[in-house]
């Protein structure tokens, strides 16, 4: 009984920490967190969570700006291809592709912010 209460308390603290971390994150940081989640679940070969993360990346694409639209169309194609490869069980490819995209995203943010 004590262990159960302890585990529940720890779980609630972790959830509160995670919620605060997400609420305090910029949109760019949230995208990186989604990449991290997708990469982690590729390593675990978890199709459902990998697909959900990829869908969130798709949902985050912007088509309202001409510059962003062209990039978004390219990313949409990559994300859909990754979804298809994950469904085929090719998690190593998806993990590598997402890791490279994540690294490119981080480098772009560093260059943009100076």
C-alpha positions as CSV (number, residue, x, y, z in Angstrom):
1,X,0.0,0.0,0.0
2,X,2.8,2.5,0.9
3,X,4.6,1.7,-2.3
4,X,1.5,2.3,-4.3
5,X,1.0,5.7,-2.7
6,X,4.7,6.6,-3.2
7,X,4.6,5.6,-6.9
8,X,1.4,7.6,-7.4
9,X,3.0,10.7,-5.8
10,X,6.1,10.3,-7.9
11,X,4.0,9.9,-11.0
12,X,2.0,13.1,-10.2
13,X,5.2,15.1,-9.6
14,X,6.6,13.9,-12.9
15,X,3.3,14.9,-14.7
16,X,3.4,18.3,-13.0
17,X,7.0,18.8,-14.1
18,X,6.2,17.7,-17.6
19,X,3.2,20.0,-17.9
20,X,5.2,23.0,-16.6
21,X,8.0,22.2,-19.0
22,X,5.6,22.1,-21.9
23,X,3.8,25.2,-20.9
24,X,7.0,27.1,-20.6
25,X,8.4,25.9,-24.0
26,X,8.4,27.9,-27.1
27,X,6.7,26.5,-30.2
28,X,10.2,25.6,-31.6
29,X,11.1,23.7,-28.4
30,X,7.8,21.8,-28.5
31,X,8.6,20.7,-32.1
32,X,12.0,19.4,-30.8
33,X,10.2,17.5,-28.0
34,X,7.9,15.9,-30.5
35,X,10.9,14.8,-32.6
36,X,12.5,13.4,-29.4
37,X,9.3,11.5,-28.6
38,X,9.1,10.1,-32.1
39,X,12.8,9.1,-32.1
40,X,12.5,7.4,-28.8
41,X,9.4,5.5,-29.9
42,X,11.2,4.4,-33.1
43,X,13.9,3.0,-31.0
44,X,11.2,1.1,-29.0
45,X,9.5,0.1,-32.3
46,X,6.2,1.5,-31.0
47,X,4.2,2.0,-34.1
48,X,1.3,3.8,-32.5
49,X,3.3,6.4,-30.6
50,X,5.7,6.9,-33.6
51,X,2.7,7.5,-35.9
52,X,1.0,9.8,-33.4
53,X,4.2,11.9,-33.1
54,X,4.6,12.1,-36.9
55,X,0.9,13.2,-37.1
56,X,1.6,16.0,-34.6
57,X,4.6,17.1,-36.8
58,X,2.2,17.1,-39.8
59,X,-0.4,19.1,-37.9
60,X,2.2,21.7,-37.0
61,X,3.1,22.5,-40.6
62,X,2.2,26.0,-41.8
63,X,0.8,26.8,-45.3
64,X,-0.3,30.4,-44.7
65,X,3.1,32.0,-45.6
66,X,4.7,31.5,-49.1
67,X,8.1,30.7,-47.6
68,X,6.8,28.3,-45.0
69,X,4.4,26.7,-47.5
70,X,7.2,25.3,-49.7
71,X,9.1,23.9,-46.8
72,X,5.9,22.5,-45.3
73,X,5.0,20.7,-48.4
74,X,8.5,19.1,-48.5
75,X,8.3,18.1,-44.8
76,X,4.8,16.7,-45.3
77,X,6.1,14.4,-47.9
78,X,9.0,13.3,-45.7
79,X,6.7,12.8,-42.6
80,X,4.2,10.7,-44.7
81,X,7.0,8.6,-46.1
82,X,8.2,8.0,-42.5
83,X,4.7,7.0,-41.5
84,X,4.6,4.5,-44.3
85,X,8.1,3.1,-43.4
86,X,7.1,2.8,-39.8
87,X,4.0,0.8,-40.8
88,X,6.3,-1.5,-42.7
89,X,8.4,-1.9,-39.6
90,X,11.4,0.0,-40.9
91,X,12.0,1.9,-37.7
92,X,15.7,2.2,-38.1
93,X,15.2,4.3,-41.3
94,X,12.5,6.4,-39.6
95,X,14.7,7.0,-36.6
96,X,17.6,8.1,-38.7
97,X,15.5,10.4,-40.9
98,X,13.9,12.0,-37.8
99,X,17.2,12.4,-36.0
100,X,18.6,14.2,-39.1
101,X,15.6,16.4,-39.3
102,X,15.8,17.2,-35.6
103,X,19.4,18.1,-35.8
104,X,18.8,20.3,-38.8
105,X,16.0,22.0,-36.9
106,X,18.2,22.7,-33.9
107,X,21.0,24.0,-36.2
108,X,18.6,26.3,-38.0
109,X,17.3,27.7,-34.7
110,X,20.9,28.3,-33.5
111,X,21.7,30.2,-36.7
112,X,18.5,32.1,-36.7
113,X,18.9,33.3,-33.1
114,X,22.5,34.1,-33.7
